[in-house]
Amino acid sequence: MTSAVSPPTVPPTPGASPRKPRSAPKGGGLGRYILVRGLLIIPTVFILVTMVFFLMRATGDPITASQGGRLTPDQLAERISEAGYDRPILVQYVEYLGKILTGDFGTTISDHRPVTEILVTYGTATLELVFFALIVALIVGIPLGMVAAYFRDRAPDAFLRVFAILCYATPVFFAGLLLKLVFSIWLGVLPTAGRASTASELELQMMDAPTGLYLLDAIRLGNPAVLGDVLQHAVLPGIALGLLTAGVFLRLVRTNVIGTLSMDYIDAARSRGVSEPRLVRKHAYKPALIPIITVMGMQIAMLLGGAVLTESTFEWQGLGFQLAHYLQARDFVAVQGIVALLAVIVAVTNFIVDIVSALIDPRVRY
């Protein structure tokens, strides 16, 4: 009768710790990731709103800052007392936070308009400008970044890298003035200012329930002449602001495509005879887009900051144009409300970008 022979046991190496079974990587799912990122919006907006409030108050109360040389001392003291700016700063701060939570951003000092009305009226114009600029940045930055990666360390690559630096370093207002000089004054092919001509604006305002987004309203209107007019007015502001971000996208795509082309699976495809243009177009293109989506939230903040100068240059009636106007008037109540809304937009945009990045690349969730 044959007995089973057990395999020989290997004695453990002296000083070696016993091997532990490999456990699954720790991390939360998509739901937990979304919850955490959503909760981070609250402290982000809170910190930004707090900083703006105390920076605005560092120059004194808003009534004195805006109307100091226009009212008598008695009238000034009366206005300050009515607005409650003679109370302790912490009391004003708590009251301001409470009003923001209810959607009340105060009333402007210079023209006595509710700040909420300004945000609703002009916010759509700024969002539309940022949309046009982002389209320009994607159309210019991504293809040129791929071209620069394909011609790495050659003349086209060097030229495009210099172009990217110029796009990022050139002030937005200077680029806008150059574009107006060339295309509006010298060539006379594009309008110099505004979101649309007077006739088109009248037609858009007479629509039923206009959204304030001229492009969307023009499409709904179904008038090709109005749609063409809106697009013509958006070309120069969109290019001036979009080139600011296009340089960032160009360099980012170039760096990531070059990194992807050195991967093992690219070498395997190259050994099978796949051409270099096809490798860039088919294999290295999509992995290079993930960093673009990741940094897009930060670029939205940059575009919103650049919108202030762009709207002033092209008289684009948006939040940036109004912000510059109220800064000149030293109307800090209006400035606080506009900056608070911009902070919310940036925080929500980064939240959306984080979710999209997690959906595309599951590694982001861990």
PyMOL commands that set and color helices and strands:
alter all, ss='L'
color gray80, all
select helices_A, chain A and resi 30-57+62-67+73-83+89-101+115-150+155-169+172-186+198-205+214-221+224-261+264-271+276-283+285-314+319-328+332-360+362-365
alter helices_A, ss='H'
color red, helices_A
deselect
rebuild
show_as cartoon
